[in-house]
Structure formats: C-alpha cells, structure tokens
Amino acid sequence: MLPQSLEDAKSKLSAKYLGKCGVHGVGIVRDQQAVRFDVDERVTEVERELLGKLLDEARQEAHPFKVIANIEPRANTYQ
C-alpha cells in the first residue's frame, strides 16, 4: 500500500528500519520529497552491505517519495 503523505512514509519507515544497519534517525527533507535515514558512519562491512538492500527495500515502500541516506558520525551521548 502506498504511503498517503511524506509524514506517513516517514512514520512507517521509522517503525520498520530505525536501529537497523546503523540507522539512528529518520527525518524528512521536504524540498526533495524524501525520507532521510541518518546512518552511523562506523557501521561494519556486513552492515554496510545490508544497508544497501535495506535502502532498496525502503525506497520501494516509500514510493512515490524518495529515500536518501545521510552517512554521518553519530554523536556520543555518553560524555
């Protein structure tokens, strides 16, 4: 079933993918009509390979919206 709105797509993808393969945040980029996955740059090689498959799957689920990955260092919350 296609998402009704960008917010709907974000909510569904967040519930399914948050915490997998280094995905530590899910947001929206309105000017690109996209759901953004924030991904920890320190993922393992295995996680990086799985991330590609995860993103392909998420893109199919989000259609007609885009899914983009924002690879970044994860902030250390234990300072």
For each residue, the residues with C-beta under 8 A, 3 or more apart:
1:
2: 63 64
3: 6 8 9 12 61 62 65
4: 8
5: 8 9
6: 3 9 10 28 30 33 34 35 65
7: 10 11 28
8: 3 4 5 11 12
9: 3 5 6 12 13 35 61 62 65
10: 6 7 13 14 26 27 28 35
11: 7 8 14 15
12: 3 8 9 15 16 61
13: 9 10 16 17 26 35 37 58 61 62 67
14: 10 11 17 18 26
15: 11 12 18
16: 12 13 58 61
17: 13 14 20 21 23 26 37 54 58
18: 14 15 23 24 25 26
19: 23 24
20: 17 23 50 54
21: 17 39 43 47 48 50 51 54
22: 39 40 41 42 43 47 51
23: 17 18 19 20 26 37 38 39 51 54
24: 18 19 38 39 40 74
25: 18 36 37 38
26: 10 13 14 17 18 23 35 36 37 38
27: 10 35 36 38
28: 6 7 10 34 35 36
29: 32 33 34 35 36 68
30: 6 33
31:
32: 29 66 68
33: 6 29 30 64 65 66
34: 6 28 29 65 66 67 68
35: 6 9 10 13 26 27 28 29 58 62 65 66 67 68
36: 25 26 27 28 29 67 68 69 70
37: 13 17 23 25 26 55 58 67 68 69 70
38: 23 24 25 26 27 70 72
39: 21 22 23 24 43 51 69 70 71 72
40: 22 24 43 72 73 74
41: 22 71 72 73 74
42: 22 73 74
43: 21 22 39 40 47 48 51
44: 47 48
45: 48 49
46: 49 50
47: 21 22 43 44 50 51
48: 21 43 44 45 51 52
49: 45 46 52 53
50: 20 21 46 47 53 54
51: 21 22 23 39 43 47 48 54 55 69
52: 48 49 55 56
53: 49 50 56 57
54: 17 20 21 23 50 51 57 58
55: 37 51 52 58 59 67 69
56: 52 53 59 60
57: 53 54 60 61
58: 13 16 17 35 37 54 55 61 62 67
59: 55 56 62 63 66 67
60: 56 57 63
61: 3 9 12 13 16 57 58
62: 3 9 13 35 58 59 65 66 67
63: 2 59 60
64: 2 33
65: 3 6 9 33 34 35 62
66: 32 33 34 35 59 62
67: 13 34 35 36 37 55 58 59 62
68: 29 32 34 35 36 37
69: 36 37 39 51 55
70: 36 37 38 39
71: 39 41
72: 38 39 40 41
73: 40 41 42
74: 24 40 41 42
75:
76: 79
77:
78:
79: 76
